[in-house]
């Protein structure tokens, strides 16, 4: 068989093809290779189609309750409780949303939740990032021992600390105030741990160069550290905002005045008074979910970067 390159055509091409068909010793086998490559591509394409189909089905199953919640909020009173349940309203009405803001004063509860969640998120980002940076890069006596003792608090249930926190807020005369809800969330062990683990990847040479240039530690933190940990800060901001916005137990314990209620506490009381008004409850739930979705969509790019940072750096 001729060894001439088959790209040049002629007899060499014919010999190349004959060798592929005949399967003689030392001959090339492009025909079988093409079949194997095509089969591998087909299997990979089929597996991708199956995977995407399963993901789409899973996403639809996860979104179905939220879509029904949104649809039920526009249904006339009593329609959401019929059997079989309706997926779409027979007549779109905004009466439940008007009732929430006019008769039930949901605007006040929405303001309370926004004030508490935004304040806790902003302050906790500053406190947790400073503490995490200090445990990661600053050298002081007992640093590692203190961090290990602090990390032990991650295994304790949150409910264990509620009684001591309540007694502390009572001694500080902060019961039934916004600060009684805000102060316990201004720093978290999980936030410090998360920032510290991420800040370990910041090169020490960069920090030393800034110190040689005469930058103070506060300047280094603001100009060097914060830009470097921005993805994990966005991730922590989303988690903190979600946890604070959806928190029910602690505001229920601390707040006794209805004017200070947050949305989860107000909706819980609303369900007791209007247990049969499913459409009204769905409208309140929609208003509770909208700010959370807005924050996540706004920060999702940084959130994904923060989640993937560990695998990329590793």
Secondary structure as GFF3:
##gff-version 3
##sequence-region A 1 314
A	DSSP	three_ten_helix	6	8	.	.	.	ID=ss1
A	DSSP	alpha_helix	10	22	.	.	.	ID=ss2
A	DSSP	alpha_helix	30	72	.	.	.	ID=ss3
A	DSSP	three_ten_helix	79	81	.	.	.	ID=ss4
A	DSSP	alpha_helix	95	102	.	.	.	ID=ss5
A	DSSP	alpha_helix	106	137	.	.	.	ID=ss6
A	DSSP	alpha_helix	143	151	.	.	.	ID=ss7
A	DSSP	three_ten_helix	152	155	.	.	.	ID=ss8
A	DSSP	three_ten_helix	158	161	.	.	.	ID=ss9
A	DSSP	alpha_helix	162	171	.	.	.	ID=ss10
A	DSSP	alpha_helix	178	182	.	.	.	ID=ss11
A	DSSP	three_ten_helix	183	185	.	.	.	ID=ss12
A	DSSP	alpha_helix	189	199	.	.	.	ID=ss13
A	DSSP	alpha_helix	204	212	.	.	.	ID=ss14
A	DSSP	alpha_helix	217	220	.	.	.	ID=ss15
A	DSSP	pi_helix	221	225	.	.	.	ID=ss16
A	DSSP	alpha_helix	226	228	.	.	.	ID=ss17
A	DSSP	alpha_helix	230	246	.	.	.	ID=ss18
A	DSSP	alpha_helix	249	254	.	.	.	ID=ss19
A	DSSP	three_ten_helix	258	260	.	.	.	ID=ss20
A	DSSP	alpha_helix	263	273	.	.	.	ID=ss21
A	DSSP	alpha_helix	278	313	.	.	.	ID=ss22
###
